[in-house]
């Protein structure tokens, strides 16, 4: 955050008065980034999703002092940028939340992977076998994707969420150790995996049978319901549409409409398994009241 504040302070001083400054941050507060700027009304969030030329989503985020003109100009710009998968989908976010929509849901499910990483190392379970539970090679599983993105970025994101959302998001022991050793993933040649010729070295094609895909969607449904409770979005269709445009996968509410009772029980089990109270289903999910919030 300090680096972003310093950069946007300098940009605001050196740019013309009317120039709009946009940040591609995936998690951090736009208001916080604009804090040291001399023109916070001209600062906005425009979060693109990689690969940027392909995926349609741009999250446009308003800070506390972002003007209507700045916000609407960013939306208009985003709508006119091409994407190979079709017309751009702009998620208009009027109220800030760590991670906004997509990363708020994704990092919530990442909390389970954070716990599972430590458990696997303690019990000597090969990480690639857990990745194989989730994706068939050559597709990258969640831990290979962490390596690809950079473990330092994953670490800092968890740290930010531990400060802003819940202390239970603090980086795990294994992740901390890898960072201390300088093993940051693909960019250093070693992280959770050893990387050779741009690919993670895999030895086993076995599955650990530890990962239940329903956990993933249950966690995301719960986090989506929290976004509704907090007033970040007004209806769950926005969340599902945003996840589809940004992650190229369905959002949690399509299946959650029929499975919320079963998934609430799964989350209670997950609390007992992991000791992480953050997974406890919120009232909106348990009651099914979110069903009235489609539009």
C-alpha positions as CSV (number, residue, x, y, z in Angstrom):
1,X,0.0,0.0,0.0
2,X,2.8,2.4,0.9
3,X,4.4,1.9,-2.6
4,X,1.1,2.5,-4.3
5,X,0.4,5.6,-2.3
6,X,3.8,7.0,-3.1
7,X,3.4,6.3,-6.8
8,X,-0.1,7.8,-7.1
9,X,1.0,10.9,-5.1
10,X,3.8,11.5,-7.6
11,X,1.5,10.8,-10.6
12,X,-1.1,13.2,-9.3
13,X,1.5,15.9,-9.0
14,X,3.0,15.3,-12.4
15,X,-0.1,14.7,-14.5
16,X,-2.4,17.3,-15.9
17,X,-5.2,18.4,-13.6
18,X,-8.0,16.6,-15.5
19,X,-6.0,13.3,-16.2
20,X,-7.7,10.2,-14.7
21,X,-5.4,7.8,-12.9
22,X,-6.4,4.1,-12.7
23,X,-5.0,1.3,-10.6
24,X,-5.1,-2.4,-11.6
25,X,-4.9,-3.5,-7.9
26,X,-6.6,-6.8,-7.4
27,X,-7.4,-6.4,-3.7
28,X,-6.4,-3.0,-2.2
29,X,-8.5,-0.1,-1.2
30,X,-8.8,2.6,-3.9
31,X,-9.5,5.2,-1.1
32,X,-6.3,4.1,0.6
33,X,-4.2,4.4,-2.6
34,X,-5.7,7.9,-3.3
35,X,-5.1,9.1,0.3
36,X,-1.8,10.9,-0.4
37,X,-2.9,12.2,-3.8
38,X,-3.6,15.9,-4.5
39,X,-6.6,14.9,-6.7
40,X,-8.3,11.8,-5.2
41,X,-11.5,12.5,-7.2
42,X,-9.6,11.5,-10.4
43,X,-8.4,8.1,-9.1
44,X,-10.3,4.9,-9.8
45,X,-9.8,1.2,-9.8
46,X,-9.8,-0.8,-13.1
47,X,-9.0,-4.4,-12.3
48,X,-8.3,-6.4,-15.5
49,X,-8.1,-10.2,-15.5
50,X,-5.4,-12.2,-17.2
51,X,-5.0,-13.1,-19.9
52,X,-6.3,-9.5,-20.5
53,X,-6.8,-9.8,-24.3
54,X,-9.0,-12.9,-23.8
55,X,-11.1,-12.5,-20.6
56,X,-14.0,-10.1,-20.7
57,X,-14.1,-8.8,-17.1
58,X,-13.0,-5.5,-15.8
59,X,-13.9,-4.6,-12.2
60,X,-14.3,-0.8,-12.0
61,X,-14.1,0.4,-8.4
62,X,-15.0,3.7,-6.9
63,X,-13.0,5.1,-4.0
64,X,-14.7,7.3,-1.4
65,X,-13.7,10.5,-3.3
66,X,-13.9,9.2,-6.8
67,X,-16.1,11.6,-8.8
68,X,-19.0,10.4,-10.9
69,X,-17.2,11.7,-14.0
70,X,-14.1,9.6,-13.3
71,X,-16.2,6.5,-12.5
72,X,-18.3,6.8,-15.6
73,X,-15.3,7.5,-17.9
74,X,-13.5,4.4,-16.6
75,X,-16.7,2.3,-17.3
76,X,-17.0,3.8,-20.8
77,X,-13.4,3.1,-21.6
78,X,-13.6,-0.4,-20.4
79,X,-16.7,-1.1,-22.4
80,X,-14.9,-0.1,-25.6
81,X,-11.8,-2.3,-25.1
82,X,-11.9,-5.5,-27.2
83,X,-11.8,-9.0,-25.7
84,X,-11.4,-12.3,-27.7
85,X,-14.1,-14.0,-25.7
86,X,-16.7,-11.3,-26.5
87,X,-18.1,-8.1,-25.3
88,X,-16.5,-6.7,-22.1
89,X,-18.4,-7.2,-18.9
90,X,-17.9,-4.3,-16.5
91,X,-18.6,-5.0,-12.8
92,X,-19.5,-1.6,-11.3
93,X,-18.3,-1.6,-7.6
94,X,-19.6,1.4,-5.7
95,X,-18.5,0.2,-2.3
96,X,-15.0,-1.0,-1.6
97,X,-14.3,-4.4,-0.2
98,X,-10.9,-6.2,0.1
99,X,-10.6,-8.3,-3.1
100,X,-13.7,-6.6,-4.6
101,X,-15.8,-9.5,-6.0
102,X,-13.7,-12.1,-7.8
103,X,-10.7,-12.1,-5.5
104,X,-12.8,-11.8,-2.4
105,X,-14.4,-15.1,-3.3
106,X,-11.2,-16.7,-4.7
107,X,-9.0,-15.8,-1.7
108,X,-11.7,-17.1,0.7
109,X,-11.4,-20.5,-1.0
110,X,-7.6,-19.9,-0.9
111,X,-7.8,-19.9,2.9
112,X,-8.6,-23.7,2.7
113,X,-5.6,-24.2,0.4
114,X,-3.4,-22.2,2.9
115,X,-4.4,-24.7,5.7
116,X,-4.1,-27.7,3.4
117,X,-0.6,-26.8,2.3
118,X,0.6,-26.9,5.9
119,X,-1.3,-30.1,6.7
120,X,0.2,-31.8,3.6
121,X,3.8,-30.8,4.5
122,X,3.3,-32.0,8.1
123,X,2.0,-35.4,6.9
124,X,4.4,-35.8,3.9
125,X,1.6,-35.8,1.3
126,X,3.0,-34.8,-2.2
127,X,1.5,-31.4,-3.1
128,X,1.1,-32.4,-6.8
129,X,-1.3,-35.2,-5.7
130,X,-3.5,-32.5,-4.1
131,X,-3.2,-30.5,-7.3
132,X,-4.2,-33.6,-9.2
133,X,-7.4,-33.7,-7.1
134,X,-8.4,-30.4,-8.7
135,X,-7.0,-30.4,-12.2
136,X,-5.6,-33.1,-14.6
137,X,-2.1,-32.4,-15.9
138,X,-1.1,-30.5,-18.0
139,X,-3.6,-28.1,-16.4
140,X,-2.3,-26.3,-13.4
141,X,-3.8,-27.1,-10.0
142,X,-4.1,-24.4,-7.3
143,X,-0.6,-24.7,-5.9
144,X,1.0,-24.7,-9.4
145,X,-1.0,-21.5,-10.1
146,X,0.3,-20.0,-6.8
147,X,3.9,-20.7,-8.1
148,X,3.0,-19.2,-11.5
149,X,1.6,-16.0,-10.0
150,X,4.5,-15.7,-7.5
151,X,4.4,-16.9,-3.8
152,X,5.4,-13.4,-2.7
153,X,2.2,-12.0,-4.2
154,X,0.2,-14.8,-2.7
155,X,1.9,-14.2,0.7
156,X,1.2,-10.4,0.6
157,X,-2.4,-10.9,-0.4
158,X,-3.0,-13.2,2.5
159,X,-1.3,-10.7,4.8
160,X,-3.5,-7.9,3.5
161,X,-6.6,-10.0,4.1
162,X,-5.4,-11.0,7.6
163,X,-5.2,-7.2,8.4
164,X,-8.5,-6.2,6.7
165,X,-10.9,-9.3,6.8
166,X,-9.8,-11.8,9.4
167,X,-6.6,-12.8,11.2
168,X,-7.2,-16.4,10.1
169,X,-6.0,-15.4,6.6
170,X,-2.4,-15.0,7.9
171,X,0.1,-16.8,5.6
172,X,0.8,-20.4,6.8
173,X,4.1,-21.7,8.1
174,X,5.0,-23.5,4.8
175,X,4.3,-20.4,2.7
176,X,6.4,-18.2,5.1
177,X,9.3,-20.6,5.0
178,X,9.3,-20.7,1.2
179,X,9.4,-16.9,1.1
180,X,12.3,-16.8,3.6
181,X,14.2,-19.2,1.5
182,X,13.7,-17.0,-1.6
183,X,11.7,-19.8,-3.3
184,X,9.0,-17.6,-4.9
185,X,7.8,-20.0,-7.7
186,X,8.2,-20.0,-11.4
187,X,10.2,-16.7,-11.5
188,X,12.9,-18.1,-9.2
189,X,12.8,-21.6,-10.6
190,X,11.6,-23.1,-7.4
191,X,8.6,-22.6,-5.1
192,X,6.1,-25.3,-4.1
193,X,7.4,-27.0,-7.2
194,X,10.7,-27.0,-9.1
195,X,10.2,-25.3,-12.5
196,X,12.0,-26.6,-15.5
197,X,11.7,-25.0,-19.0
198,X,8.7,-23.0,-17.7
199,X,6.8,-26.0,-16.4
200,X,6.3,-27.4,-12.9
201,X,8.2,-30.7,-12.4
202,X,5.7,-33.4,-11.7
203,X,6.5,-37.0,-10.6
204,X,3.2,-38.5,-9.6
205,X,-0.1,-38.6,-11.4
206,X,-1.9,-40.0,-8.4
207,X,-4.7,-38.1,-6.6
208,X,-4.6,-37.4,-2.8
209,X,-8.4,-37.6,-2.6
210,X,-8.3,-34.8,-0.1
211,X,-10.1,-32.1,-2.0
212,X,-13.9,-32.0,-2.4
213,X,-14.9,-29.6,-5.1
214,X,-18.1,-28.9,-3.1
215,X,-15.9,-27.3,-0.4
216,X,-14.7,-24.8,-3.0
217,X,-18.2,-23.8,-4.1
218,X,-19.6,-23.8,-0.6
219,X,-16.9,-21.4,0.6
220,X,-17.5,-19.1,-2.4
221,X,-21.3,-19.2,-1.9
222,X,-20.7,-18.2,1.7
223,X,-18.4,-15.4,0.7
224,X,-20.8,-14.2,-1.9
225,X,-23.6,-14.1,0.7
226,X,-21.2,-12.0,2.9
227,X,-20.8,-9.5,0.0
228,X,-24.6,-9.3,-0.2
229,X,-24.9,-8.7,3.6
230,X,-22.3,-6.0,3.4
231,X,-24.0,-4.2,0.6
232,X,-21.0,-4.5,-1.8
233,X,-23.4,-5.8,-4.5
234,X,-27.2,-5.6,-4.5
235,X,-27.9,-9.0,-6.1
236,X,-26.3,-12.4,-6.6
237,X,-26.6,-12.4,-10.4
238,X,-23.9,-9.7,-10.5
239,X,-21.6,-12.0,-8.6
240,X,-22.2,-15.0,-10.8
241,X,-21.9,-12.9,-14.0
242,X,-18.6,-11.4,-12.7
243,X,-17.1,-14.8,-11.8
244,X,-18.0,-16.2,-15.3
245,X,-16.5,-13.2,-17.1
246,X,-13.4,-13.0,-15.0
247,X,-12.6,-16.6,-14.1
248,X,-14.3,-18.4,-17.1
249,X,-16.2,-20.6,-14.6
250,X,-19.7,-20.4,-13.1
251,X,-20.3,-18.4,-10.0
252,X,-21.5,-20.2,-6.8
253,X,-25.1,-19.1,-6.8
254,X,-26.3,-21.1,-9.8
255,X,-25.7,-24.4,-8.0
256,X,-26.0,-22.9,-4.6
257,X,-29.7,-22.2,-5.0
258,X,-30.3,-26.0,-4.7
259,X,-27.4,-26.9,-2.5
260,X,-27.1,-24.2,0.2
261,X,-28.5,-26.4,3.0
262,X,-26.1,-29.3,2.2
263,X,-23.2,-26.8,1.7
264,X,-23.9,-25.1,5.0
265,X,-23.5,-28.5,6.7
266,X,-20.2,-29.0,4.7
267,X,-18.9,-25.7,6.0
268,X,-19.7,-26.6,9.6
269,X,-17.7,-29.9,9.0
270,X,-14.9,-27.8,7.5
271,X,-14.7,-25.6,10.7
272,X,-14.3,-28.8,12.7
273,X,-11.6,-30.2,10.4
274,X,-9.5,-27.1,10.0
275,X,-10.3,-25.2,13.3
276,X,-11.0,-22.1,11.1
277,X,-14.1,-20.3,12.3
278,X,-14.1,-18.1,9.2
279,X,-15.7,-21.0,7.2
280,X,-18.8,-20.9,9.4
281,X,-21.8,-20.3,7.1
282,X,-23.3,-16.8,7.5
283,X,-27.0,-16.3,8.3
284,X,-27.9,-15.3,4.7
285,X,-26.5,-18.6,3.4
286,X,-27.9,-20.9,6.1
287,X,-31.4,-19.4,5.9
288,X,-31.5,-19.3,2.1
289,X,-32.7,-15.7,2.2
290,X,-30.2,-14.8,-0.6
291,X,-32.7,-16.5,-2.9
292,X,-34.8,-13.3,-2.8
293,X,-31.8,-11.2,-4.0
294,X,-31.4,-12.2,-7.6
295,X,-32.1,-8.7,-8.9
